[in-house]
Amino acid sequence: MNTKYTCLAFLLPGLIFLNLTTLSQSTYSLKAAKMTVDGTSTLHDWTSDVTKVELTGQFLVEGTRISQVKDVQLKIPVTSIKSTKGKTMDNKTWEAFKYEKNPAITYKLTAVTPAEKVLKSTGTLTMAGSSKAIDLEVTYTVLPGSELRLTGSHTIKLKDYKMDPPTAMMGTIKVGEEVTVKFDVTLSQTK
């Protein structure tokens, strides 16, 4: 057999394997997160920080573009939502989530359309014991070291999840019926 063809016969499977492994999806998990919940009340606007987030997913990255996404799951313990207005606001927030029966907020991706710098997705958001499909547009950046930065926001109507907006002072102070969740997360490949 010709040595040129013999070398090619040995190299070809290796090149095919290398190409397949480069294009396989990688598991990513949370490296850093900044997430807030912004709302209004009859007294003042308010912000709560989300201090604990669990986020994983499978991403196929080609150059500076995400071409495939699957198995994205998010979990936030309700008691990790901390208000800048103090412990009383925290307790009212947690009660609105019925946190003793529903200790976590979860999101599970069901469909996604990757585009240049944007992921248009649909997923199921579950909180306070109710689930609802939501559409979410996420802006992304592929960072050096195969890290991903995902940013976006989503406005939620509390009534959609059978939640009563928190009140204080015998109902004279009322939280608005909508809140906006803003997020800026960095994901890194799981080794």
C-alpha positions in Angstrom: 0.0 0.0 0.0 1.2 3.5 -0.8 2.6 5.2 2.3 0.8 8.4 1.4 -2.5 6.6 1.5 -1.5 4.7 4.6 -0.8 7.9 6.6 -4.1 9.3 5.3 -6.0 6.2 6.4 -4.6 6.7 10.0 -5.1 10.5 10.0 -8.6 10.6 8.6 -10.4 9.0 11.6 -8.4 11.2 14.0 -9.4 14.4 12.1 -13.1 13.3 12.0 -13.0 12.6 15.8 -11.3 16.0 16.5 -13.9 17.8 14.4 -16.8 16.1 16.2 -15.4 16.8 19.6 -14.9 20.5 18.7 -18.5 20.8 17.7 -20.0 18.9 20.6 -22.0 20.7 23.2 -20.3 21.5 26.4 -21.9 21.7 29.9 -21.7 25.2 31.4 -22.4 26.2 35.0 -22.6 29.5 36.8 -19.4 31.4 37.5 -20.8 34.8 38.6 -24.2 36.4 38.8 -25.8 39.7 39.4 -29.6 39.5 39.5 -32.1 41.9 40.9 -35.9 42.2 41.3 -37.2 45.8 40.8 -40.6 46.9 41.8 -42.8 49.7 43.0 -45.0 50.4 45.9 -47.4 53.2 47.1 -44.5 54.4 49.2 -41.3 54.0 47.1 -39.6 52.0 44.4 -37.6 49.1 45.6 -34.9 46.7 44.6 -34.1 43.2 46.0 -30.9 41.4 45.2 -30.8 37.7 44.4 -27.9 36.4 46.4 -27.9 32.7 45.4 -28.5 31.3 41.9 -27.9 27.8 40.4 -27.7 27.7 36.6 -26.5 25.0 34.2 -27.0 24.2 30.5 -25.5 22.7 27.4 -24.1 25.2 24.8 -22.5 24.7 21.4 -20.2 27.6 20.8 -18.7 28.2 17.3 -16.3 31.1 17.3 -18.2 34.1 18.8 -21.6 32.6 18.3 -23.8 30.2 20.2 -25.4 27.8 17.7 -27.2 25.4 20.0 -28.6 25.4 23.5 -30.4 22.8 25.6 -31.0 21.6 29.1 -30.9 25.0 30.7 -32.1 25.0 34.2 -32.2 27.7 36.8 -33.0 27.5 40.5 -33.2 30.4 43.0 -34.0 29.8 46.7 -36.8 32.2 47.6 -34.9 33.1 50.9 -31.9 34.3 48.8 -34.0 37.3 47.7 -32.8 40.2 49.9 -34.3 43.7 49.9 -32.3 46.9 50.2 -35.2 48.0 52.5 -34.5 45.4 55.2 -35.7 42.2 56.9 -39.4 43.3 57.1 -39.5 43.6 53.3 -37.7 40.3 52.9 -40.3 38.5 55.1 -43.2 40.0 53.1 -41.5 39.0 49.8 -41.0 35.4 51.0 -44.6 35.1 52.3 -45.8 36.3 48.8 -43.9 33.3 47.3 -45.5 30.9 49.9 -41.9 29.9 50.5 -42.5 27.3 53.1 -44.4 25.2 50.6 -42.5 26.5 47.5 -38.9 27.1 48.6 -37.5 27.7 45.1 -38.1 29.6 41.9 -37.2 27.5 38.9 -36.9 28.0 35.2 -36.5 25.2 32.6 -35.8 26.0 28.9 -38.2 24.4 26.4 -37.2 26.0 23.1 -34.5 28.4 21.8 -33.6 30.1 18.5 -30.0 31.2 18.5 -29.2 34.3 16.5 -26.3 36.7 16.3 -25.7 37.9 19.9 -29.3 37.0 20.9 -31.0 33.8 22.2 -34.8 33.9 21.7 -36.1 31.4 24.1 -39.2 29.9 25.7 -39.2 28.2 29.0 -41.3 27.3 32.0 -41.1 29.6 35.0 -42.4 28.1 38.3 -42.8 30.2 41.4 -45.2 30.2 44.4 -46.5 26.9 43.2 -47.6 28.1 39.7 -46.0 27.5 36.4 -46.2 29.6 33.2 -44.5 29.5 29.9 -42.5 32.7 29.2 -40.7 34.1 26.3 -37.3 35.5 27.1 -34.7 37.3 24.9 -31.2 37.0 26.2 -28.2 38.9 24.9 -25.0 36.9 24.9 -21.2 37.5 24.5 -18.7 34.7 24.1 -15.8 35.7 26.3 -12.1 34.5 26.3 -11.6 31.2 27.9 -14.8 29.8 26.5 -16.9 31.7 29.0 -20.4 33.0 28.2 -22.0 36.3 29.4 -25.8 36.3 29.4 -27.8 39.5 30.1 -31.5 40.4 30.0 -34.6 41.3 31.8 -38.2 40.1 32.1 -41.3 41.7 33.6 -43.5 39.4 35.6 -47.1 40.0 36.7 -47.5 38.5 40.2 -51.2 37.6 39.5 -50.1 35.3 36.7 -48.5 33.1 39.4 -51.4 33.5 41.8 -49.3 35.7 44.1 -50.8 38.6 46.1 -48.5 41.6 46.1 -47.1 42.2 49.6 -48.7 44.9 51.8 -47.6 46.6 55.0 -49.1 49.0 57.6 -52.5 47.3 57.5 -52.7 47.5 53.7 -51.8 51.2 53.4 -48.5 50.4 51.7 -48.9 48.1 48.7 -46.4 46.6 46.3 -47.1 47.1 42.6 -48.5 44.1 40.6 -45.5 43.9 38.3 -41.8 43.3 39.0 -38.9 43.3 36.6 -36.1 40.7 37.0 -32.7 41.8 35.6 -29.8 39.5 35.2 -26.1 39.5 34.2 -24.5 36.1 34.5 -21.2 34.6 33.5 -21.0 30.8 32.7 -17.9 28.7 32.4 -17.4 25.2 31.0 -17.7 22.5 33.5 -14.5 20.4 33.6 
